[in-house]
Amino acid sequence: MTRLNLLLLFVVIACALGVVTSQHKARHAYIELQKAQGEARRLDVEWGQLQLEQSTWATHSRIEKEASSRLGMKVPDAAHIRIPPARVAN
């Protein structure tokens, strides 16, 4: 009878240690998940800021201003613009 009690005691202790270990792993995984979600939110905000910056840099007025001031470009006169005839696809 005492051997059975000792065996059951060891089984209960092993199960208890298994529960504690699995809870620790679950908590650790949850903390990692929270960190990853926080990083995802931060990257999402940064992505939105970068899209806004890109749209600001790509406005037609800004491109035209940069082309004229930095590159010395200007819009050609209408007399100098030639439009080729449309090609017909076969």
Summary of the structure (lengths in Angstrom):
residues: 90
radius of gyration: 34.8
end to end distance: 96.1
largest distance: 110.6
contacts: 144
relative contact order: 0.04
helix: 77%
strand: 0%
